[in-house]
């Protein structure tokens, strides 16, 4: 409760008449200090924190999106490589999880072999080694030597 006092000079004063513990202003020296709240400062700090948090979340989401897009590109590259390999000459039924070797034939086209480049002997002149590949469980092929594959001028993988 407050009472208003009109003095003779025309100024208005407000006095608190309730219990001291509920007073909106200090009533004694031992009362806790009451500090005014700067609402603009609180808003500015909150807005700054909000922007910082939102920016951090957006950066994280952009990194995740970039990772997903890289995974999409990797799958697309694996599909292109697999199509090339399935068009290659293959004289056996490939086994999942096994490693094979891709060669480019002098007469054109490609060849998949279980024979490594250093195991050919004299007949190696008819074939140019491209890369070592592995048949995955989804029947796509993973290039184990991507650097060699990228430099094989097949226009499938970008050189890294």
N, C-alpha and C positions, 0 to 999 in steps of 0.2 A: 504494500500500500504506500502511496506517496501522497503528500499534501503539498499543495501549491501555495506559495506565500507571495502576495503582491505587496511589495514595499511601496513607500511613498514616491520613490524615484521612477516607478513604472517598469522595473525589471521583474522578471518572473523567476523564481527559484523552486526547485523540487527537492523535497526532503523524503528520505526513506524512514518509515516508522515501524516496519516489521521487525522480525527477529534478525539479529546481527549475522547469523550464519547464512541467511538467504539474501543478504544485501548485495546489490549489483556493484557497489563501490566499497572500498575499504572503510571500515568503521573504527579501526584502531591501528596503532603502530604495528601490532603483531599480526595483523590481517595479511593474508597472502597478497602478493603483488598482482594486480590485474593489468595485463598488457593489452593494448588495442591490437586487433587483428587487421593486418593489411591484406584485404581481400584481393586486391589486384596482384600483389606479390604471390599469394597462394595460387591464384589462377595461372599466372605466368609460369610458375614452377610446375604445376600440373600439366599445362599444355606442352611445356618443354619435355617433360617425362613421357607424355603420351606420344609425341613425335619421335622421340628416341626409341621407345619400345616398338612402335609401328615400323620404323625404319629397320631396326634389327630383325623383326619378323619378316619383312619384305626381302631383305638380303638373304635370309635363310631360305625362304621359299624360292627365290631366284636361283640359288645354288642347287636346290633340289630339282627344280625344273631343268636346269642345265644338265644335271646328272641323268635325268630321265631322257632328255633329248640325245645325250651321248649314247645311252643304252639302246635307244631306238636306232640310231645310226649304226651301232655295232651289229645289231640284228639284221638291218638291211644289208650291210656289207657281208655278213655271214651268209645270207640268202643268195647274194650275187656270186659269191665264191662257190657256194654249194651248187648253183646252177651250172657254173663253168666246170666244176669237177664231175657232175653227173653227165655232162656232154663229152667228157674225156673218154678215151679208150680205157676199158677196164676189163681185164681177162680173169677176174675172180669176183667172188661175192665178198664185199667188205664186211668186217666184223665191228660191231659197236665198241668204241673205246680203244681201238687199235690205231697205231700210227702208220701212215703211208707217205709216199713221196710223189709230188706232182712234177711232171716234166713237160717241157714243150718240145714237140717233135719237129725235126727239120722240114718234114713234108707238110707241116701245118697241123693244127690241133694239139691236143694234150694227151698225156698218158698218166694213169695212176699206177704206181708200182709199190710192191712191198720191199723192193731193193733200194737201199740207200745210195746216194751219189758215189760214195767211195767203194761200193761193192760191185760196180758194173764191169770193170775190166776193159777189154778192147772195144766193146760195143757201145761205150759211153758217148762216142762221137755223134751218134744219130739223135741224141737227146740233150736238151739244155735243162738243167735242174732249175725249178722255180721255187719250191718251198716244201716243207714238211707239214703234213696236215693230219688231223685226227677226226675220226667219225664220232660225232656226239650222239647221245641217246635220242634226240629228236630228228635224227638222220640229216642234220646239217653238219657242215665240216668246219672245224676250227683251224685256222692257220697258226701253227706253232712258231713259225719264223716270219713274223709280219714284216720285218725290215727287208728280208730277201724277197718276199712276195711283192711288196710295194715297188721295189726297184726292177721287177720283172717286166715292167711296161705292159701290164694287163689292164690298166685303167680301172681297177676295182677298188683297191685300197689307196688312200692318199699316203704319200711318203711322210713318215713321222720322224 
